[in-house]
């Protein structure tokens, strides 16, 4: 990834954390799912009126010509939309990642239902808007708003497609323009699969530029760098490079920064990096302790308390499964910090997942715990493990539940931090990680390993171990 991409990941991740991020999806986001691009959609219409779509640049005009030639009847246009976008398509990785991220605002010119479907699959409630009337109604408990500014496949007669539709948009759909203008002023947009040839967006961006001049908010868009086609003459290739450079320069007028990628698959890698960085803002603290080993109980609980408190102070979210002998200290550390300065810290920085203890329905308790663990661990990107024992028939044994959480964390891509100095199962986890370091932390900075090794030192003080844990978390997140 280029320096510009790394800078974008940092900046956009921060906007996501502050709930200031928005997505604008164009046809290019849906094409990999099996839907057509704009040119392919218009192609049969062009043929019917004797035009070659490959020779036409203004495809909106082609749709208008078809409308004109058929006696100002758009039945055929409507049917084309229904035919192309009613098919069941596969949700892409890009849709899944975008849906999982805590983004609450999505805009699209697409007629398909991929965005709202992906959000529902991510157990979110989308509030879909494709008419002005819908803007005045709010879906209860919504997680995200999907603005379909050009309409929806199920209402193809209202879809924006012809020149007439575009020319009357600012009158018939003025509330959408107002809403989009407000979001472009107050949120940071990422444009995906969008060509910036849409007159409606150009209308909005131009007016924002006039109003805010040099104070426009920064936005981003992905653009595939031009590459030389097979048998393409150098002169033609150089011409296309110049044209793309001029296009990129023109977007700077609207403070839109272009992120050049070599392949569209690179976009998925960038989105995964953003999701990974976001997940690493949430830290699972796992542990169970009937016996604290060489630790004094008060000393152990204070250490756990301080780990949790320091994570909250550093703006991380703490996740706890309320493990025996550990959970209370985790909760106390987080809550004490949150309540000491509610203007600075938020209750959202603590996620509790206490385990049910009795079967009251048809599901076996062990099966319920497994699903519960899978769900709990899915929120975190970093997992800290301490102690790890329980009492069974009068004997202290390894906590198999914590062992399962360790494996789930690995399966879900979490980076694990077992504090070996706490002993028991955590010590075995620590030895496993150190013994196969490159598998657990590939390409890690040497500073990370230096701090990690300190977690196995049983002679280290709780204060020293706390410092090492926090240093490791920061180094991981810095990346």
C-alpha positions as CSV (number, residue, x, y, z in Angstrom):
1,X,0.0,0.0,0.0
2,X,1.2,3.5,-0.8
3,X,1.8,6.2,1.7
4,X,-1.4,7.9,0.6
5,X,-3.4,4.8,1.3
6,X,-1.9,4.4,4.7
7,X,-2.7,8.0,5.5
8,X,-6.2,7.5,4.3
9,X,-6.7,4.3,6.5
10,X,-5.6,6.3,9.6
11,X,-7.8,9.3,8.8
12,X,-10.9,7.5,7.7
13,X,-10.7,5.1,10.7
14,X,-10.7,8.1,13.0
15,X,-13.7,9.5,11.2
16,X,-15.5,6.1,11.7
17,X,-14.7,6.1,15.4
18,X,-16.2,9.6,15.7
19,X,-19.3,8.7,13.7
20,X,-18.4,11.2,10.9
21,X,-17.9,8.7,8.1
22,X,-20.2,8.1,5.1
23,X,-20.1,5.9,2.0
24,X,-21.2,6.9,-1.5
25,X,-21.6,3.8,-3.7
26,X,-21.7,3.8,-7.5
27,X,-22.3,1.1,-10.0
28,X,-18.7,-0.1,-9.7
29,X,-19.5,-1.5,-6.2
30,X,-22.3,-3.7,-7.5
31,X,-20.7,-4.9,-10.7
32,X,-18.6,-7.6,-9.0
33,X,-21.8,-9.0,-7.4
34,X,-23.1,-9.7,-10.9
35,X,-25.0,-6.5,-11.8
36,X,-24.4,-4.4,-14.9
37,X,-22.6,-1.1,-15.2
38,X,-24.2,1.9,-16.7
39,X,-23.0,1.3,-20.2
40,X,-24.3,-2.3,-20.2
41,X,-27.6,-1.2,-18.8
42,X,-28.1,1.3,-21.7
43,X,-26.6,-0.9,-24.4
44,X,-29.9,-2.7,-25.5
45,X,-31.7,0.7,-25.5
46,X,-29.0,2.2,-27.8
47,X,-29.3,-0.7,-30.2
48,X,-33.1,-0.2,-30.4
49,X,-32.6,3.3,-31.7
50,X,-29.6,2.5,-34.0
51,X,-26.8,3.7,-31.7
52,X,-23.5,2.0,-30.6
53,X,-23.1,2.5,-26.9
54,X,-19.3,2.2,-27.2
55,X,-19.3,5.3,-29.3
56,X,-21.4,7.3,-26.9
57,X,-20.2,9.2,-23.9
58,X,-23.4,10.8,-22.7
59,X,-25.4,7.7,-21.8
60,X,-28.1,9.8,-20.1
61,X,-28.8,11.4,-23.4
62,X,-29.1,7.9,-25.0
63,X,-31.8,7.0,-22.5
64,X,-33.6,10.2,-23.3
65,X,-33.4,9.5,-27.1
66,X,-35.0,6.1,-26.5
67,X,-37.7,7.7,-24.4
68,X,-38.4,10.3,-27.1
69,X,-38.4,7.7,-30.0
70,X,-41.0,5.6,-28.1
71,X,-43.6,8.3,-27.9
72,X,-42.4,9.5,-24.5
73,X,-43.3,6.2,-23.0
74,X,-40.7,4.7,-20.5
75,X,-42.2,1.2,-20.1
76,X,-39.2,-0.3,-21.9
77,X,-36.8,1.6,-19.7
78,X,-38.6,0.4,-16.6
79,X,-38.5,-3.2,-17.8
80,X,-34.7,-3.0,-18.5
81,X,-34.1,-1.9,-14.9
82,X,-36.3,-4.6,-13.5
83,X,-34.7,-7.3,-15.7
84,X,-31.1,-6.3,-14.8
85,X,-31.5,-5.6,-11.1
86,X,-34.2,-8.0,-9.9
87,X,-31.9,-11.0,-10.1
88,X,-30.5,-12.4,-6.9
89,X,-26.9,-11.5,-6.7
90,X,-24.1,-12.5,-4.3
91,X,-23.1,-10.0,-1.7
92,X,-19.4,-9.1,-2.2
93,X,-16.7,-8.9,0.4
94,X,-16.7,-5.1,0.0
95,X,-20.4,-4.9,0.8
96,X,-19.9,-7.2,3.9
97,X,-17.1,-5.1,5.2
98,X,-18.9,-1.8,4.7
99,X,-22.0,-3.2,6.5
100,X,-20.0,-4.5,9.5
101,X,-18.3,-1.2,10.0
102,X,-20.1,1.3,12.4
103,X,-21.1,3.6,9.5
104,X,-24.6,5.1,9.7
105,X,-24.8,6.9,6.4
106,X,-24.8,5.4,2.9
107,X,-25.6,7.1,-0.3
108,X,-26.0,5.4,-3.7
109,X,-27.1,5.9,-7.2
110,X,-27.6,2.2,-7.6
111,X,-31.1,0.7,-8.0
112,X,-30.2,-2.7,-6.5
113,X,-30.7,-3.8,-2.9
114,X,-27.2,-5.0,-2.1
115,X,-26.4,-2.4,0.6
116,X,-29.5,-2.9,2.6
117,X,-29.2,-6.7,2.2
118,X,-25.6,-6.6,3.5
119,X,-26.6,-4.5,6.5
120,X,-29.4,-6.9,7.4
121,X,-27.0,-9.9,7.1
122,X,-24.7,-8.0,9.5
123,X,-27.7,-7.9,12.0
124,X,-28.3,-4.2,11.4
125,X,-31.6,-2.4,10.7
126,X,-31.3,-0.2,7.5
127,X,-33.6,2.7,7.0
128,X,-33.9,2.9,3.2
129,X,-34.9,6.1,1.5
130,X,-35.7,6.3,-2.2
131,X,-38.7,8.8,-2.1
132,X,-39.0,12.3,-0.6
133,X,-41.9,11.1,1.6
134,X,-39.6,8.5,3.2
135,X,-37.2,11.2,4.4
136,X,-39.9,12.3,6.9
137,X,-40.3,8.8,8.4
138,X,-37.8,7.1,10.7
139,X,-37.5,3.4,11.0
140,X,-37.4,2.4,14.7
141,X,-34.0,1.4,16.1
142,X,-32.3,2.0,12.8
143,X,-28.6,1.4,12.6
144,X,-28.0,3.0,9.2
145,X,-29.7,5.1,6.6
146,X,-29.4,4.1,2.9
147,X,-30.2,7.0,0.6
148,X,-31.0,5.6,-2.9
149,X,-31.1,9.0,-4.6
150,X,-31.8,7.6,-8.1
151,X,-34.6,5.2,-7.0
152,X,-35.1,1.5,-6.3
153,X,-35.6,-1.5,-8.6
154,X,-39.1,-2.2,-7.2
155,X,-40.2,1.3,-8.3
156,X,-38.5,1.5,-11.7
157,X,-41.1,4.0,-13.0
158,X,-39.6,6.5,-10.6
159,X,-36.0,5.7,-11.3
160,X,-33.7,8.6,-12.4
161,X,-32.5,7.6,-15.9
162,X,-33.3,10.1,-18.6
163,X,-32.2,13.7,-19.2
164,X,-35.7,14.8,-18.2
165,X,-35.2,13.0,-14.8
166,X,-31.9,14.7,-14.2
167,X,-33.1,18.1,-15.3
168,X,-36.1,18.0,-12.9
169,X,-34.3,16.4,-10.0
170,X,-33.5,19.6,-8.1
171,X,-37.3,20.3,-8.1
172,X,-38.9,16.9,-7.7
173,X,-36.2,15.6,-5.3
174,X,-35.0,18.8,-3.6
175,X,-35.1,17.2,-0.2
176,X,-32.5,14.6,-1.3
177,X,-30.3,17.4,-2.5
178,X,-30.6,19.2,0.8
179,X,-29.9,16.0,2.8
180,X,-26.9,15.1,0.6
181,X,-25.5,18.7,0.8
182,X,-25.7,18.5,4.6
183,X,-23.9,15.2,4.8
184,X,-21.2,16.3,2.4
185,X,-20.6,19.4,4.6
186,X,-20.6,17.5,7.9
187,X,-19.3,14.0,7.1
188,X,-16.2,12.5,5.4
189,X,-17.3,10.5,2.4
190,X,-15.6,7.6,0.7
191,X,-16.7,7.2,-2.9
192,X,-16.5,3.6,-4.2
193,X,-17.3,2.5,-7.7
194,X,-18.3,6.1,-8.7
195,X,-17.2,7.8,-11.9
196,X,-18.2,11.4,-11.0
197,X,-20.2,11.8,-14.2
198,X,-23.5,12.1,-12.4
199,X,-25.1,15.5,-13.0
200,X,-27.0,15.5,-9.6
201,X,-23.8,15.0,-7.6
202,X,-22.0,17.5,-9.6
203,X,-24.8,20.0,-8.9
204,X,-24.5,19.5,-5.2
205,X,-20.6,19.5,-5.1
206,X,-20.5,22.7,-7.1
207,X,-22.8,24.5,-4.8
208,X,-20.9,23.4,-1.7
209,X,-17.7,24.5,-3.3
210,X,-19.1,28.0,-4.0
211,X,-20.5,28.2,-0.4
212,X,-17.4,26.9,1.4
213,X,-14.6,27.9,-1.0
214,X,-11.4,26.9,0.8
215,X,-13.2,25.3,3.8
216,X,-14.6,22.2,2.2
217,X,-14.5,18.9,4.1
218,X,-12.0,16.3,2.9
219,X,-13.5,13.3,1.0
220,X,-11.9,10.3,-0.7
221,X,-12.5,8.1,-3.7
222,X,-10.9,5.0,-5.2
223,X,-9.7,5.2,-8.8
224,X,-8.0,2.5,-10.7
225,X,-4.8,3.7,-12.3
226,X,-4.8,3.5,-16.1
227,X,-2.8,0.6,-17.5
228,X,-1.8,0.0,-21.1
229,X,-4.2,-2.3,-22.9
230,X,-3.0,-5.1,-25.1
231,X,-2.0,-3.8,-28.5
232,X,-2.7,-0.2,-27.4
233,X,-0.4,2.4,-29.0
234,X,1.9,4.3,-26.6
235,X,0.4,7.6,-27.8
236,X,-3.1,6.5,-26.9
237,X,-2.0,5.2,-23.5
238,X,-0.2,8.4,-22.7
239,X,-3.3,10.4,-23.7
240,X,-5.4,8.3,-21.3
241,X,-2.8,8.9,-18.5
242,X,-3.0,12.7,-19.1
243,X,-6.7,12.6,-19.1
244,X,-6.8,10.7,-15.8
245,X,-4.3,13.1,-14.2
246,X,-6.5,16.1,-15.2
247,X,-9.6,14.3,-13.8
248,X,-7.8,13.8,-10.5
249,X,-6.7,17.4,-10.5
250,X,-10.3,18.5,-11.1
251,X,-11.6,16.6,-8.1
252,X,-9.3,18.7,-5.9
253,X,-11.7,21.6,-6.5
254,X,-14.1,19.7,-4.3
255,X,-11.4,18.6,-1.8
256,X,-11.8,15.0,-3.0
257,X,-8.6,13.1,-2.6
258,X,-8.1,10.3,-5.1
259,X,-6.7,6.9,-3.9
260,X,-5.1,5.2,-6.8
261,X,-5.2,1.4,-6.9
262,X,-3.7,-1.0,-9.4
263,X,-6.6,-3.5,-9.3
264,X,-10.1,-3.3,-7.9
265,X,-9.3,-6.2,-5.6
266,X,-6.9,-3.7,-3.8
267,X,-10.0,-1.9,-2.6
268,X,-11.0,-4.9,-0.6
269,X,-7.6,-5.1,1.0
270,X,-7.9,-1.4,2.0
271,X,-11.4,-1.9,3.5
272,X,-10.1,-4.9,5.4
273,X,-7.3,-2.8,6.9
274,X,-9.8,-0.2,8.0
275,X,-12.0,-2.9,9.6
276,X,-9.0,-4.4,11.3
277,X,-8.0,-1.1,12.7
278,X,-11.5,-0.4,13.9
279,X,-11.8,-3.8,15.6
280,X,-8.4,-3.2,17.3
281,X,-10.1,-0.3,19.1
282,X,-12.0,-3.0,21.0
283,X,-10.1,-5.2,23.5
284,X,-11.4,-8.4,25.0
285,X,-10.1,-9.2,28.5
286,X,-10.5,-12.9,29.3
287,X,-9.6,-14.8,32.3
288,X,-10.8,-16.9,35.2
289,X,-9.2,-17.5,38.5
290,X,-10.1,-19.6,41.4
291,X,-6.4,-19.6,42.3
292,X,-4.1,-16.6,41.7
293,X,-0.9,-18.6,42.1
294,X,2.0,-16.6,43.3
295,X,-0.1,-13.4,43.1
296,X,-1.9,-12.0,46.1
297,X,-5.6,-11.7,45.3
298,X,-5.8,-8.0,46.1
299,X,-2.7,-7.4,44.0
300,X,-4.1,-9.5,41.1
301,X,-7.5,-7.7,41.1
302,X,-5.8,-4.3,41.2
303,X,-3.7,-5.3,38.2
304,X,-6.8,-6.4,36.2
305,X,-8.5,-3.2,37.4
306,X,-5.7,-1.0,36.1
307,X,-5.5,-2.8,32.7
308,X,-9.2,-2.1,32.1
309,X,-9.0,1.5,33.4
310,X,-6.0,2.3,31.3
311,X,-7.6,0.9,28.1
312,X,-10.6,3.1,28.7
313,X,-8.3,6.1,29.3
314,X,-6.6,5.4,26.0
315,X,-10.0,5.4,24.2
316,X,-10.3,1.7,23.7
317,X,-13.5,-0.2,24.3
318,X,-13.3,-3.0,26.8
319,X,-15.1,-6.3,26.3
320,X,-15.6,-8.7,29.2
321,X,-17.3,-12.1,29.5
322,X,-17.4,-11.7,33.3
323,X,-14.9,-14.5,34.0
324,X,-14.6,-16.0,37.5
325,X,-12.3,-13.9,39.7
326,X,-11.4,-11.5,36.9
327,X,-14.7,-10.0,35.5
328,X,-15.6,-7.8,38.4
329,X,-12.2,-6.2,38.4
330,X,-12.5,-5.6,34.7
331,X,-15.9,-3.9,35.1
332,X,-14.8,-1.9,38.1
333,X,-11.7,-0.5,36.3
334,X,-13.7,0.5,33.3
335,X,-16.7,2.0,35.1
336,X,-14.7,3.9,37.6
337,X,-12.8,5.6,34.8
338,X,-15.9,6.3,32.8
339,X,-17.9,7.7,35.7
340,X,-14.9,9.8,36.9
341,X,-15.2,11.9,33.7
342,X,-18.4,11.2,31.8
343,X,-17.7,14.1,29.5
344,X,-14.5,12.5,28.4
345,X,-15.2,8.8,28.4
346,X,-18.4,6.9,27.4
347,X,-20.3,4.0,28.7
348,X,-20.1,2.6,25.1
349,X,-16.4,1.8,26.0
350,X,-17.6,-1.1,28.1
351,X,-19.3,-4.2,26.6
352,X,-20.4,-6.9,29.0
353,X,-21.3,-10.4,28.0
354,X,-22.1,-12.3,31.3
355,X,-22.6,-16.0,30.6
356,X,-26.0,-17.6,31.3
357,X,-25.7,-20.3,34.0
358,X,-28.9,-22.4,33.6
359,X,-30.7,-24.0,30.7
360,X,-34.2,-22.5,30.4
361,X,-35.0,-23.3,26.8
362,X,-34.4,-25.8,24.1
363,X,-30.7,-25.0,23.4
364,X,-28.0,-26.9,25.4
365,X,-26.0,-24.7,27.7
366,X,-22.7,-25.6,26.0
367,X,-24.1,-24.8,22.6
368,X,-25.4,-21.5,23.9
369,X,-22.0,-20.6,25.4
370,X,-20.3,-21.4,22.1
371,X,-22.6,-19.1,20.1
372,X,-22.2,-16.5,22.8
373,X,-18.4,-16.7,22.7
374,X,-18.4,-16.5,18.9
375,X,-20.5,-13.3,19.0
376,X,-18.6,-11.7,21.9
377,X,-15.2,-12.3,20.2
378,X,-16.4,-11.0,16.9
379,X,-16.4,-7.4,18.3
380,X,-12.7,-7.4,19.3
381,X,-9.5,-7.1,17.4
382,X,-7.2,-7.6,20.4
383,X,-7.6,-10.2,23.2
384,X,-5.8,-10.2,26.5
385,X,-5.7,-13.4,28.6
386,X,-4.9,-13.7,32.3
387,X,-4.6,-16.6,34.7
388,X,-7.0,-19.3,33.4
389,X,-8.0,-21.8,36.0
390,X,-11.1,-23.2,37.8
391,X,-12.0,-25.6,40.5
392,X,-13.3,-29.1,39.5
393,X,-13.9,-31.8,42.1
394,X,-11.6,-30.0,44.5
395,X,-8.8,-29.7,42.0
396,X,-7.5,-26.5,40.3
397,X,-7.5,-27.2,36.5
398,X,-7.1,-25.2,33.3
399,X,-10.2,-23.2,32.4
400,X,-11.4,-24.9,29.2
401,X,-13.7,-22.0,28.4
402,X,-10.8,-19.6,28.3
403,X,-8.9,-22.0,26.1
404,X,-11.9,-22.0,23.7
405,X,-12.0,-18.2,23.7
406,X,-8.3,-18.1,22.8
407,X,-9.0,-20.3,19.8
408,X,-12.0,-18.3,18.7
409,X,-9.9,-15.2,18.9
410,X,-7.4,-16.7,16.6
411,X,-10.0,-17.9,14.2
412,X,-11.5,-14.5,14.0
413,X,-8.2,-12.7,13.4
414,X,-7.7,-11.2,16.8
415,X,-4.2,-10.5,18.0
416,X,-3.7,-12.3,21.3
417,X,-1.8,-11.0,24.4
418,X,-1.6,-13.7,27.1
419,X,0.0,-12.4,30.2
420,X,2.2,-15.3,31.0
421,X,3.4,-14.0,34.3
422,X,-0.1,-14.6,35.7
423,X,0.5,-18.4,35.3
424,X,-1.8,-21.3,34.6
425,X,-3.4,-21.4,31.2
426,X,-2.2,-17.9,30.3
427,X,1.4,-19.0,30.8
428,X,0.9,-21.9,28.4
429,X,-0.7,-19.6,25.9
430,X,2.2,-17.2,26.3
431,X,4.8,-19.9,25.6
432,X,2.9,-21.0,22.6
433,X,2.9,-17.5,21.1
434,X,6.5,-16.9,21.9
435,X,7.5,-20.3,20.5
436,X,5.8,-19.6,17.2
437,X,6.1,-15.8,17.1
438,X,6.1,-15.3,13.3
439,X,2.9,-17.2,13.0
440,X,1.1,-15.1,15.6
441,X,2.7,-11.7,14.7
442,X,4.0,-11.9,11.2
443,X,6.2,-9.0,10.1
444,X,5.9,-7.5,13.6
445,X,8.2,-4.7,14.7
446,X,11.0,-5.8,17.0
447,X,9.7,-3.4,19.7
448,X,6.6,-5.5,19.9
449,X,8.5,-8.7,20.6
450,X,10.6,-7.0,23.2
451,X,7.6,-5.8,25.1
452,X,5.8,-9.1,24.6
453,X,8.6,-11.2,26.1
454,X,8.3,-9.1,29.3
455,X,4.8,-10.5,29.9
456,X,6.4,-13.9,30.8
457,X,8.6,-12.5,33.5
458,X,7.1,-13.6,36.9
459,X,9.6,-11.4,38.7
460,X,8.1,-8.3,37.0
461,X,6.0,-6.0,39.2
462,X,2.3,-5.5,38.3
463,X,3.2,-1.9,37.3
464,X,5.8,-3.1,34.9
465,X,3.4,-5.7,33.4
466,X,0.7,-3.1,33.0
467,X,3.1,-0.8,31.1
468,X,4.1,-3.7,28.8
469,X,0.5,-4.6,28.1
470,X,-0.4,-1.0,27.2
471,X,2.7,-0.6,25.1
472,X,1.8,-3.8,23.2
473,X,-1.7,-2.6,22.6
474,X,-0.5,0.7,21.3
475,X,2.1,-0.9,19.0
476,X,-0.5,-3.2,17.6
477,X,-2.9,-0.4,16.9
478,X,-0.2,1.8,15.4
479,X,0.4,-1.1,13.1
